[in-house]
Structures are given as C-alpha cells and as structure tokens.
Amino acid sequence: MPANSRLSHRHVFTLALALGIGGLLLATAAVTTAIASVHHGSTDSRPVLVAGIHFTYPNLNFAAALLLALATTGATSIILGLRGSWRQLGSYRSLVDQIRVVEPLDKDPRVTVIADPLPQAFCAGYLHPRVYVSRRTVELLTKAELDAVLAHEHHHRRVRDPLRLAYARILSRALFFVPVLRSLSERYAEVAELSADHAAVRASAGEVAPLASALLAFDESGPPGAKGISPERVDALLGEPIDWRLPSLRLAASLGLLSGMGTLIWLISGAASAHATFNLPILSSQPCVIVLMTMVLLVVGVCIFGRPARRFEAFGTQLRRRIIDARS
C-alpha cells in the first residue's frame, strides 16, 4: 500500500477529531451564552392568555432571538451526540451478549473463538477492544491466511478503530451543521481497512497472497447477497495508487460555518438580553412558556431513551450483520 494511504488514515481522523471538538465547543458555548443572557423577572415578561390560563413568554431583543436559535441548534447537537453514544454502547453490549464464546485461540490467547457457522473475523470493543474469529474461520483458512487475517484485526485493535469509527459516526450525525464530517466519517471507515490490510501484508513478509486468498475465502463462503470486497481494497492489494481527494468545498464550507458561528456568538453575547419568569406550572398561575417547552423536551427525551432494550437488540443485530458483510 502506498505511503500516502497510511498518512491519510491518521490525517482523516485528526481532521474529523478537530472539527468535531470545535463543533461541540461551539454548541456548548451557544447554549451557555444563551442561558447567561436570560434575566429573571416578571415586569419585562409578556403575558398571554391561552384557554383562560395566563402564561408569560420571554421578552427578548433581536440579538437574544438570534442567540436562542444558535442555542437550539447547539442543544440539538448535544442531545443527538448523547443519544448516539448511548445507542453505540447499547448495541455493543447487545452484540457481546449474542456472541457464544468457545475458547481463546490456542496460538494467540488474545483472540477469542466464537461458535458461528459463518466465516468471520472482527474487532469489537472501545477502550479495550478484542479480536474475535468464528470457529468456521479457523477451520476454513490455512495457517498463513489465518495469520494475515489476525494481523489485520490486531491492527484495528492496536489503534482502537472501533472507538474511532464510533466517534466519527456519532459526531457526523450529531453535528449535522458540519457537512464535511459525514464524508470524513465514511472515508475513515475505508482507509481503516486499507491500513489494516497494509499491516497484514507487512506481517506476511510483504506477501499479498495470504490476505488476498483469505478475503476470497470469506467472499465465497459468506451468505448469499452479502457485500463483497471493495474495489479500492483490491486495487490497494494489487499495488495500484489510491485516488481520493479531500472534499475541499465541503471542508471550506464547514470551516466557514464554524468560524461564522463562533464570531456571531462572540459579537451578540454582549447585546443579547431576554427577560422571563421561571414560575413552574401548577404552582403558579403564570408559568413561563419557556418552562413548558422545557418540560415537553424532557418528555420527548424520556420517550427516546426510555425503551433501550428493544432498540439495543435491533442495533446489535444490525451491527452484527454489518460485521459479517464487511469480511474484515
């Protein structure tokens, strides 16, 4: 594999990490700045009559309204990030619960053999990832092929690719206003496989044949309709140069958007001013509308997080299918 492919593996993740951290910091800054701009008081709040009940709504200037819009975007991103993290952890636990462990591999105790009739090998886990291979894989592959596959998966384990991939997926969905993150997430998943293939070839003394034949064995013995080896991996194993260019327009748009958000928050933070009451419903005859909206959001959050078992089971099954399709 060409040297620039190895560099892109590191650079793609570093760029995604920097943009993700920047986006999260801006989202948090928007929320905290909006909260700081709200002043408690009843005299400046606006009353409104709904179904015979007196409510109040905040009195805010243009800067505060703009800041509120930014804070809503930031709060949505934070909630989506927390939700995605919760789901990722749940899907991993569901996957581990479904795995039927047989024994450690004799030649490599760091590898766990699982009882599965399908040929598969994968790395799973975040802080302490482990390598798993099915019993069928051990029976199907030759020693050289199995060594190449294990070298591939051990590379994923050493660099904690499951954690990196999970991070990239979560942030690309949570920070929906940073368009380049989705492209970087998808690209990292691709270059992670290329980098692991390179590690496998290097462990085979530069021989491509063991890994290539193992991939073919996985492809031929896999379930019907499963996705085969990507053309890019085939080209890389054959020594062809990998042609991938950074999405410059999306990157420029993302950097401009993040810079604009940061500048806007800084400029309007001093001018933003909102006045609202924080009286709770039932306890007061004039509860603030913003409090009612907060309660609605809390109910929605409970509905989202309140049914983990069924969601985790579905995500675990989906993740398992993806692992089988990937033929790692």
N, C-alpha and C positions, 0 to 999 in steps of 0.2 A: 504494500500500500504506500502511495506517495507520502512524503513527509508532511506536505501541506494539509493532508487529510487528518493527520494526528493533531496538528496545530488547531485546525478548525474545531475539533472535538472540545478542546479546552476553551477556545475563544467564544464559541457559540454559547456555552454555558455561562461563561463570565459575563458576556453581554446581557444575556437573559437575567442573570442574577442582579446586575447593576440596575437594569431598567425596572425589575420587579421591586427591589428595595426602594428605588426612587419613587415609584408609583405608590407603594404602601405608605411611605413617609408623607407624600403629598395628600393622600386620602386621610391620614390621621391628622395632619395639620389643618385640613379643611374642616373636619369635624370639631376639633378642639377650638379652633378660632371662631367658628360659628357659635359654639356654646358660650365662649367668653364674651361674645358681643351681645348676648341676651341679658337684659336687666329686668329684675323682678319688680313688679309694681302694678297696681290696679288703675291708677289715674290715667296712664297713657295707653291702656289696652282698649280695643274697640269692642263694644258689646254687639251681640247679635241674638235674635230671638228665633229659636228653632222648635217647632211643635209645642209652643207655650213655655219652653225652658230657656232661661237666659244663659248664654255662653259668651265667652270672650275670645277674640283672636288677636294675635300679636300685631302691634303697630310697628312696622319696620320701614326703613328707607330703602332706596334703590340698591345701595351697597350691601345692605343686610340681605335683601332678597337674592342678589347675585351670589352672595356667600352661602346662603341657605341652599341654593341649587348645587353649588360645588360640594357642600357638606352632604347633601343627599346622595350625590354620586360617590363620594368617599365612603359613606356609611354602607351603601350597597356593595361596594367592592370588599369592604372588610367582612361583611356578613357572608358574601359568596366565598371569600377565602376561608373563613372558619368552617363553613358548611362543607366545602371541598376537602379540607383537611380531615374533618370528622368522617366523611364518606370514604376517603382513602384508607384511614386506619381501620374502619369497619370492614371494608372489602378485603383487606389483608388478613384480618382475623378470621373472616369467613373462609378465605382460601386455605389458611392453615388448618382450620377445623375440618375441612373436607379432605385434606391430604391424609392418606393412610401410609404412615411411615413403616418401612420394613426394617431397615438397619442401616448403619453407616457403611459406606463403601469400603471394602477391605483395603484397597490400595490407597485410599485417601479418606481418612476419617472426617475431614471437613465437608464431605459430600454425603447427602442423605438420599438413600434409595427409597422410592415410594412405589406402592403397588398400583400400577396403572398399565393397562394393556397397550396403550398408545406410546410410541416413541417420543419422548420429550425431555428437554433439559432446560432449566431456567434458574434464575437467581431471584430470590424474594427476601424482603426484609429491608428495614430502613437504617437504623443505627447499627445493627449487627446482621447484615444480610447473610444468607446461606445459599448454597448451591444444592439443587435438587435434580435428580435424574430418575426416570422411571426404570423399573426392572426390565421392561422391554428394550430400553436403550442399551443397557448393559449386555443383554443377550444378542442384540442385533449388530452392534458395532464391533469392529476389530479393536485391538489394543491401541494402535496408532490413531484410529478415528476417535476412540473414546478419549484419549489423551488430548487431542485437539479440541474436542467439544468442552472438556473440563477446563482447559486453558482459556477458552472463550468465556465461559461462565465465571471463572475465577477473576478475570479482568473486570467484569461487571461488579463482582463482589468487592474487589480492592478499591475501586473508585466510587463505590456506593451509587451505582447507576439507578437502582430502584428509587432511592431518595431523590436524586437529581431529576429523574423523569417525573416523579410525583410533584415535586416543586414546580417544574416547568408547566405541567398540566394545570395545576391549581391556579398559578399566577396568570396564565394565559386566559383563563376563564373569569377569574375574579377581576383582573384589571382589563376589562373589556374596552376601555378607552385608550389602551396602548396597543394599536393594531399589529405591530411587528412581533409582539410576544407569541402569538399563535404560530407564526411562521418559524420563529426560533425554537419553539417547543417541538414542532414537527421535525425540524431539521436535526435537533439534538437527538431525537429518537433514532434517526437514520445514522448519524455519524457515530453514535454509541455502538451500534452494531458493527460498523466498519472498523472502529478502533479495536473492538474485541476480536474481530476476525484477524486483524493485524497481529494482535498478541498471540492468537492461536497459531498462526503461521510461524511467528518467531519462535514459539515453544517447540515447533516441529522442525527446527533447524532450517527454517526458510522454505520448507516443502509445503506446497499448497494442496497437494493431492489428499492428505488425510482429512483435512477440514472439508474440502470440496466433496469427497465421497461420502462423508458423514451427512452433509447437508442434503445430498441426493437421496441418501437412505431415509432421512426424515421425510423428504418430499414424497417418495414413493410409498412409504408405509403410513402416511398420515391419512386422516379421514377424508372422504370424497368432498370436493368443493373447498377445501382449505386453501388459503393463500400460500403460494409457493415462495421461492427465494426471489428477492427483489432484483431487478436487472442491475441496479447500482452495485449490489454486493457481488454479483457475478463479474461485472467489469473490474471491480477492485481486486478480486482474486486473480483475475487474468492480467493484472498489471496495467489496466487502462487508467488514464488520468480521470479524476472525478471533477466534473464541471458543475460547480454550484456557486452562485453569486449571491452575496448579501442583498436582501431586498432594500435597496438604498432609499427608494421613495417612501416605503413604509417606515423605515428607520428614521428618516428625516422628519416625517410627519409626527412620529411618536415623540421624538426629542423636542420638536417644536411645541407639541401639545403639553408635554410635561413642563417645559420651561414657561410656557404661557400660563399654565395653571399656577405654578409657583409664584410667578410675578404678580398675577392677579390677586392671589391670596394676600401677598405682602402689601399690595397697594390699597386694597379695600379694607384690610383688617382694622385700620385706624378709623375709617369713616363709617364702618358698619355699626348700626345701632338698632336694637329691637327691644320692645317693651312688651312684657306678657305676664299674666298671672299664672301661678302654678298650683292653683287650688284643685284638689282631687275631686272627681265625680262622686256623687252621693253625699260626701262630707260637706260639699259646698253647693250653693245654688248657682254659682258662676264658674264652673270648671273651664279651664282654658282648652280651646280646640286642639292645641298642640299636644296637650296631655292625652286627650282622647286618641289622637293619631298614634301616639307612642304605644298606647295600650293595644291598638289594632295591630301594630307591628309586632308586639310581643306575642299576641295570639297566633299570628302568621308564623313566627319563629317556632313556637311550640308545635304547630302543625307540621313544619318542615322537619324538625328534629325529633318529634315525638313517636315516630314509627321506625326505629332503627333496624329492628330485626329483619323485617321483610326487605327493606332497602339493602341492607348489608348482604343478605343472601343473594339477591339479584345481582349486586355488583360483584360479589365473589365469583358467581357463575360466569358473568361476563368477562371478568379478568382472567379466569382460567381458560376460557375459550380463546382469548387473545394470546395467551402464552402458548397454547397449542398451535395457533395459526402462525406465530412468529418463528417457530422452529429455531429458537436461539441455540 
